[in-house]
Structure formats: C-alpha cells, structure tokens
Amino acid sequence: ALHDVNVVRNKAKRSEIVKKIKKKKNAAKKVEKEKRQKLLKEQGLPLPKPQTIDSLRTGDVTFVEEEDPEIIEDECNDEFAEFLAGEDPPNILMTTCPKPSKATHDFVKELECVFPFSVYKKRKETTLVSQVIDYANEQGHTAVLIVNEDVKQVDALTLIHLPHGPTLSFKLTSLRLSRQIFGHGKALKESFPEIVLNNFRTRLGRRIKRSLQALFHTKPMCHNRQVATFHNQRDFLFFRHHRYVFEKRKETVKTGEADDATKSQTKIQTRLQELGPRFTLKLLSLQKGILNWKHGEFEWCNTQYNQSSTGYNRRTYAL
C-alpha cells in the first residue's frame, strides 16, 4: 500500500516502489476495461465513446453545416471569392520585422517551399508596414506575410490579404525547421502543394479556412505528391508539410495447406514523409480591411477566450 512506502527512508528507493505500485494499478484497470468491452461485444452493445475535451465541446450558435446555403451565398461575395474562383496562382510577399535574426531568416526560407512563387524581401529598419503594403499593391501581390520575433525566436505571423483585406494576426509556437525533424525530406520549391483544412466548424472558422485556402493555388500539382495541412484542434492550428511516398515491397504468401507452398508477391505501400517546417498557430485577431491598429475595425479578438477573462469556459472554442 502507498502508506507503507513512507516507512522507506531512501528517496530513490521510495519513488521506485511508488512507480511499481502505480504500474500494477494501471495494469489492473486495463484488464478490467478489456473485460467490460468484451462483455459488451458479446451482448451486441456499442462500446462507450471516450470523453475528451473535444467531444464535450460546448454547443455554439455559430456552428454551420458544410453545405449550408446561407454560408455558401455569403462566401460567394466575400474577399476571397474572386481569387478562389479563378486559376491564377497566389503571389505572396514575405517579409520580417526590422533586423531579423538568423532563426527568422531560416524560417522564411523554408516557407518559400510551402508557398511557391512567393517573394521574400528583407525589411529595412526605417520601412513601415504601410510602406510594405503600398509596395505589395504596386507589384500586384495578393497577400503580405510578416514574420515577427521576440528574443531572436519566431513568435508571431501577420497575414494581410490584398487589396481589400482582411488582416489576421497569429501567435506562433512549437516551431521546428526541417533539419530538426528526423527523417525529413526536401520540398520542391516550384510545386503547388495540395491543401488539407480540417475541423473548421463555426462561421469564424470557415472564414479563417478560406483565408488560408487563398494562400495556395486552386489547382495543385498532385503528381509531386506534396500536401500542406492545417488541422484545427481546440482553436490551435497545427501545420504539417508532407510528401506521400509509394514503395514496392516483396512479401511471402502461402499458396496452399502445405508449409512449403509459398510464393513471393510485390505490394505497393504508402507512407508519409515530413518535409517541414512544423509549427502551431493561435488566432489573436481578425481585422476588416488592411492592417490599422489605431482606427481599424476588428471582426474578432481572442480577449473573451483568455483564462483571465470573466465567464471563461475551457470547453468553448471559436473555430
């Protein structure tokens, strides 16, 4: 029993005994769970679904169906409708905060493989964001992506769609470059990847989904087998960049009842190879039109979703 462990005076030995006791308890729980599941299967009853924070999510009036006619009509007239209906490739201008560190520079270089035919311009100390936007409009860019850093670490992204907005601000965490990912591949720079957008269920989520979709070509180069994924879970956008690989493998298969009767056949198996980079985004604000911190009109801010705000509920999500 746990109360008997306190008799042991050696701390290392005491912690070792506690671990063994907990391991036995977990093993006993697992056996009991398997027995319950086996009994339910024999009776033909469905297995209980595990309760997670996602499954217990609080219902929201802004939930929308995938084929909601009202939402589809609104999306036909939003800022992204003209671009997503066309066949022109996106033209993104990428820049950084003034005097970026090497970590920020390396991250932007890897983003160039995610967003092909994008342009990276180094930003001078005296260049304002408004001047960057004016330059991008003159050059015909469809979006401006600004990478910000703090203490020489990338910590934020600002996405400005041109020419009419909107402007999205994200907090960036858990960044890992390609060289930090074990077994990574090398992305093709001039290849339009396929895009996968998962679990955007609210009106705001659909708007963020279309905003991210507008950064990629409407007709991807599927033969290059590159996929960019934005997966929304609890309002965190997990980004992954993969290539799916087809491999031929020989397997030995029995052809008869005799043990010696075997033959080899070739099977094609598919696996994913991560290309990088890998990071997580958290939406901070959505602003109408072009970026304007003083006089801009904000569609959404995450103030009501902070733990310090009144009425906070950890099972309520915006996207």
C-alpha positions as CSV (number, residue, x, y, z in Angstrom):
1,A,0.0,0.0,0.0
2,L,1.1,3.6,-0.5
3,H,1.0,4.4,3.2
4,D,3.6,1.7,3.8
5,V,6.0,3.4,1.4
6,N,6.6,6.3,3.8
7,V,8.5,3.9,6.0
8,V,11.3,3.6,3.4
9,R,13.7,6.4,4.2
10,N,15.7,6.3,0.9
11,K,14.1,8.7,-1.5
12,A,15.2,6.9,-4.7
13,K,14.0,3.5,-3.4
14,R,10.7,5.1,-2.2
15,S,10.0,6.6,-5.6
16,E,10.8,3.3,-7.3
17,I,8.3,1.4,-5.1
18,V,5.6,4.0,-5.8
19,K,6.1,3.6,-9.6
20,K,5.8,-0.2,-9.3
21,I,2.5,0.2,-7.3
22,K,1.1,2.6,-9.8
23,K,2.1,0.4,-12.7
24,K,0.2,-2.6,-11.1
25,K,-2.9,-0.4,-10.6
26,N,-2.9,0.7,-14.2
27,A,-2.4,-2.8,-15.4
28,A,-5.4,-4.0,-13.3
29,K,-7.5,-1.1,-14.7
30,K,-6.6,-2.1,-18.2
31,V,-7.6,-5.7,-17.6
32,E,-11.0,-4.6,-16.2
33,K,-11.6,-2.3,-19.1
34,E,-10.9,-5.1,-21.6
35,K,-13.3,-7.4,-19.7
36,R,-16.1,-4.8,-19.9
37,Q,-15.5,-4.2,-23.6
38,K,-15.5,-8.0,-24.3
39,L,-18.8,-8.4,-22.4
40,L,-20.4,-5.5,-24.4
41,K,-19.3,-7.1,-27.7
42,E,-20.8,-10.4,-26.7
43,Q,-24.1,-8.7,-25.9
44,G,-24.0,-6.8,-29.2
45,L,-23.9,-3.4,-27.5
46,P,-21.9,-0.4,-28.8
47,L,-18.7,0.4,-27.0
48,P,-18.8,3.7,-24.9
49,K,-17.0,6.6,-26.6
50,P,-14.2,8.1,-24.5
51,Q,-14.9,11.6,-23.1
52,T,-12.5,14.2,-24.3
53,I,-12.4,18.0,-24.2
54,D,-13.3,17.9,-27.9
55,S,-16.2,15.6,-27.5
56,L,-17.6,17.6,-24.6
57,R,-17.3,20.9,-26.5
58,T,-20.0,23.4,-25.6
59,G,-22.5,24.0,-28.4
60,D,-22.3,27.3,-30.2
61,V,-24.9,29.1,-32.2
62,T,-22.3,29.9,-34.9
63,F,-21.9,26.2,-35.8
64,V,-22.5,25.7,-39.5
65,E,-23.1,22.7,-41.7
66,E,-20.7,22.0,-44.6
67,E,-23.3,22.7,-47.3
68,D,-25.3,25.5,-45.5
69,P,-26.9,27.5,-48.4
70,E,-26.7,30.8,-46.4
71,I,-23.0,30.3,-45.7
72,I,-22.3,29.4,-49.4
73,E,-24.1,32.5,-50.6
74,D,-22.0,34.7,-48.2
75,E,-18.8,33.1,-49.3
76,C,-19.7,33.8,-53.0
77,N,-19.4,37.5,-52.2
78,D,-16.5,37.7,-49.7
79,E,-13.0,39.0,-50.3
80,F,-11.7,35.6,-51.4
81,A,-14.4,34.6,-53.9
82,E,-12.8,36.1,-57.0
83,F,-9.4,34.5,-56.3
84,L,-10.7,31.1,-55.3
85,A,-12.9,31.0,-58.4
86,G,-10.0,31.8,-60.7
87,E,-7.0,29.9,-61.9
88,D,-4.2,32.4,-61.2
89,P,-1.5,31.4,-58.7
90,P,-1.2,33.4,-55.5
91,N,1.6,35.9,-55.3
92,I,2.7,36.4,-51.7
93,L,5.2,39.0,-50.5
94,M,7.0,37.7,-47.4
95,T,9.0,40.0,-45.1
96,T,10.1,40.1,-41.4
97,C,10.4,42.6,-38.6
98,P,13.3,45.0,-38.8
99,K,16.8,43.5,-38.1
100,P,15.6,39.8,-38.1
101,S,17.7,37.1,-36.5
102,K,19.1,34.0,-38.4
103,A,16.3,31.9,-36.9
104,T,13.7,34.1,-38.5
105,H,15.6,34.2,-41.8
106,D,15.8,30.4,-41.9
107,F,12.1,30.0,-41.2
108,V,11.1,32.4,-44.0
109,K,13.4,30.5,-46.4
110,E,11.5,27.3,-45.6
111,L,8.1,29.0,-46.0
112,E,9.2,29.7,-49.6
113,C,8.9,26.0,-50.3
114,V,5.4,25.9,-48.7
115,F,4.2,28.9,-50.7
116,P,5.8,28.5,-54.2
117,F,6.4,31.6,-56.3
118,S,6.4,33.8,-53.2
119,V,8.8,36.7,-52.9
120,Y,11.0,37.3,-49.8
121,K,12.1,40.9,-49.3
122,K,14.3,41.9,-46.4
123,R,12.9,44.8,-44.5
124,K,15.0,47.9,-43.6
125,E,14.8,49.4,-40.1
126,T,13.1,52.6,-41.4
127,T,10.5,50.8,-43.5
128,L,7.0,50.9,-42.1
129,V,4.3,48.3,-42.6
130,S,2.2,50.8,-44.5
131,Q,5.1,51.2,-47.0
132,V,5.4,47.4,-47.4
133,I,1.7,47.2,-48.2
134,D,1.9,50.0,-50.7
135,Y,4.8,48.3,-52.4
136,A,3.0,45.0,-52.5
137,N,-0.1,46.6,-54.1
138,E,2.1,48.2,-56.8
139,Q,3.8,44.9,-57.6
140,G,0.5,43.0,-57.8
141,H,0.9,40.8,-54.8
142,T,-2.2,39.0,-53.4
143,A,-1.1,38.9,-49.8
144,V,1.6,40.1,-47.4
145,L,3.0,37.7,-44.8
146,I,5.0,39.4,-42.0
147,V,7.1,37.2,-39.6
148,N,7.8,38.7,-36.2
149,E,10.2,37.6,-33.5
150,D,10.9,38.1,-29.8
151,V,14.3,37.5,-28.2
152,K,15.5,36.1,-31.5
153,Q,12.8,33.5,-31.7
154,V,9.9,33.5,-34.1
155,D,6.7,34.2,-32.2
156,A,4.0,35.7,-34.5
157,L,2.6,35.9,-38.0
158,T,0.6,38.7,-39.6
159,L,-1.3,37.9,-42.8
160,I,-2.7,40.7,-44.8
161,H,-4.8,39.9,-47.9
162,L,-4.7,42.4,-50.7
163,P,-6.2,44.6,-51.9
164,H,-9.2,44.7,-49.6
165,G,-8.1,42.6,-46.6
166,P,-8.8,41.1,-44.1
167,T,-5.8,41.1,-41.7
168,L,-5.1,38.1,-39.5
169,S,-2.8,38.0,-36.5
170,F,-1.5,34.7,-35.2
171,K,0.7,33.7,-32.3
172,L,3.3,31.1,-33.4
173,T,4.7,28.4,-31.2
174,S,6.3,24.9,-31.3
175,L,8.4,25.8,-34.4
176,R,10.6,23.1,-35.8
177,L,12.6,23.5,-39.0
178,S,13.3,20.7,-41.5
179,R,16.7,20.0,-40.1
180,Q,15.3,19.4,-36.7
181,I,12.8,16.7,-37.9
182,F,14.1,13.2,-38.1
183,G,13.9,11.6,-41.5
184,H,12.7,14.7,-43.2
185,G,12.6,15.1,-47.0
186,K,13.4,18.0,-49.3
187,A,10.5,20.0,-50.6
188,L,10.2,21.0,-54.2
189,K,10.2,24.8,-54.4
190,E,8.3,25.2,-57.6
191,S,5.4,22.9,-56.8
192,F,1.9,23.8,-55.8
193,P,1.0,21.5,-52.8
194,E,-2.4,20.1,-52.1
195,I,-4.0,21.7,-49.1
196,V,-6.0,19.9,-46.3
197,L,-8.1,22.0,-43.9
198,N,-9.7,20.1,-41.0
199,N,-12.2,20.8,-38.3
200,F,-13.3,24.4,-39.0
201,R,-16.8,24.2,-37.8
202,T,-18.0,27.8,-36.9
203,R,-18.7,30.9,-39.1
204,L,-15.4,32.3,-37.9
205,G,-13.6,29.0,-38.6
206,R,-15.0,29.0,-42.2
207,R,-13.6,32.5,-42.7
208,I,-10.2,31.5,-41.4
209,K,-10.3,28.4,-43.6
210,R,-10.9,30.4,-46.7
211,S,-8.2,32.9,-45.8
212,L,-5.7,30.1,-45.5
213,Q,-7.0,28.5,-48.7
214,A,-6.4,31.7,-50.6
215,L,-2.6,31.3,-50.0
216,F,-2.5,28.2,-52.2
217,H,-3.2,27.5,-55.8
218,T,-6.7,26.3,-56.7
219,K,-5.1,23.7,-59.0
220,P,-2.3,21.8,-57.1
221,M,0.4,19.8,-58.8
222,C,-0.8,16.4,-57.5
223,H,1.9,14.5,-59.3
224,N,4.5,16.0,-57.0
225,R,2.7,14.4,-54.0
226,Q,3.2,17.3,-51.6
227,V,0.5,18.1,-49.0
228,A,0.1,21.1,-46.7
229,T,-2.2,20.5,-43.7
230,F,-3.9,22.9,-41.3
231,H,-5.6,20.9,-38.6
232,N,-7.7,22.8,-36.1
233,Q,-8.0,21.4,-32.6
234,R,-9.2,23.5,-29.6
235,D,-8.5,26.7,-31.6
236,F,-4.9,25.7,-32.3
237,L,-3.9,25.4,-35.9
238,F,-1.3,22.6,-36.3
239,F,0.6,22.9,-39.6
240,R,2.4,20.0,-41.2
241,H,4.0,19.6,-44.6
242,H,4.3,16.1,-46.0
243,R,5.0,14.1,-49.1
244,Y,3.3,10.8,-49.6
245,V,5.7,8.1,-50.9
246,F,4.8,4.9,-52.7
247,E,7.1,1.9,-52.0
248,K,7.3,-1.6,-53.5
249,R,7.8,-4.4,-51.0
250,K,8.1,-8.1,-51.5
251,E,6.0,-10.3,-49.2
252,T,5.9,-14.1,-48.9
253,V,2.4,-15.6,-49.1
254,K,1.2,-19.1,-48.5
255,T,-0.4,-20.7,-51.6
256,G,-1.7,-24.0,-50.1
257,E,-2.1,-26.0,-46.9
258,A,1.4,-27.3,-47.1
259,D,4.0,-25.3,-45.1
260,D,6.4,-25.2,-48.1
261,A,3.9,-23.9,-50.6
262,T,4.7,-20.2,-50.7
263,K,5.3,-17.6,-53.3
264,S,6.6,-14.0,-53.2
265,Q,4.5,-11.1,-54.4
266,T,5.0,-7.4,-54.7
267,K,2.8,-5.0,-52.8
268,I,2.7,-1.2,-53.0
269,Q,2.6,0.5,-49.6
270,T,2.1,4.2,-48.9
271,R,3.8,6.2,-46.2
272,L,4.2,9.9,-45.3
273,Q,7.5,11.7,-45.2
274,E,7.5,15.0,-43.4
275,L,9.2,17.9,-45.2
276,G,9.0,20.7,-42.7
277,P,8.6,23.2,-41.3
278,R,6.3,22.3,-38.4
279,F,4.5,24.9,-36.2
280,T,1.3,25.8,-34.3
281,L,-0.8,28.9,-34.8
282,K,-3.2,30.6,-32.4
283,L,-5.5,33.2,-33.8
284,L,-5.2,36.5,-31.9
285,S,-7.4,38.8,-34.0
286,L,-9.2,39.2,-37.3
287,Q,-9.4,42.8,-38.7
288,K,-11.5,44.1,-41.5
289,G,-9.6,45.6,-44.4
290,I,-5.9,46.4,-44.3
291,L,-3.9,46.4,-41.1
292,N,-4.6,49.5,-39.0
293,W,-4.0,49.1,-35.2
294,K,-5.4,52.6,-34.3
295,H,-8.5,53.0,-36.3
296,G,-9.1,49.5,-37.7
297,E,-12.4,47.6,-37.2
298,F,-11.9,44.2,-35.7
299,E,-14.3,41.4,-36.5
300,W,-12.9,39.2,-33.7
301,C,-10.4,39.3,-30.8
302,N,-9.5,36.5,-28.5
303,T,-10.0,38.5,-25.3
304,Q,-13.1,36.6,-24.3
305,Y,-11.3,33.3,-24.7
306,N,-8.4,34.0,-22.3
307,Q,-8.3,32.2,-19.0
308,S,-8.2,35.5,-17.1
309,S,-11.4,36.8,-18.7
310,T,-14.8,36.5,-16.9
311,G,-17.0,33.7,-18.0
312,Y,-14.1,31.7,-19.4
313,N,-15.0,28.1,-20.3
314,R,-12.3,25.7,-21.4
315,R,-14.8,23.8,-23.5
316,T,-15.8,26.8,-25.6
317,Y,-13.9,27.3,-28.8
318,A,-14.1,30.0,-31.5
319,L,-13.1,28.0,-34.6
